[in-house]
Amino acid sequence: MSRRGFRNNEEVEQTQVCSTSSEENVMKLPGGMNLQQMMKQAQKMQEQMMKEMEAVRVDATAGGGIVKVEMNGLKEVLAIKIDPEAASDVEMLQDLIMAAINECGRKVDEAAGNKLGGTLGGLNIPGLM
């Protein structure tokens, strides 16, 4: 499609090119890999990983079993059990709860690293985990 216009008494021709081919819009990586297809596959893998992590259950205790915390792989606390005898010392109880929650978080990170390491075939990507 062409159109003609005038600017400063000079004739100017502008040409618009429209392409409906989807092949031209697909970004290819070296080796002919389709980037869009790769991103879809990565998204599916991420969704699968999230489902697997949601099913993971870890627990940790603190203070010799005075506090027990259970957490899922998404780092959501599922349960906290506290020995009633510990209720008299609130500061100690707070410290034990934090310690147990932090330990659960470390266990979730370790489980995620193990699952992700298996998924990536041992490929170490900096900053991923």
Secondary structure as GFF3:
##gff-version 3
##sequence-region A 1 129
A	DSSP	beta_strand	2	7	.	.	.	ID=ss1
A	DSSP	beta_strand	10	15	.	.	.	ID=ss2
A	DSSP	three_ten_helix	22	25	.	.	.	ID=ss3
A	DSSP	alpha_helix	35	55	.	.	.	ID=ss4
A	DSSP	beta_strand	57	62	.	.	.	ID=ss5
A	DSSP	beta_strand	67	72	.	.	.	ID=ss6
A	DSSP	beta_strand	77	82	.	.	.	ID=ss7
A	DSSP	three_ten_helix	84	88	.	.	.	ID=ss8
A	DSSP	alpha_helix	90	119	.	.	.	ID=ss9
###
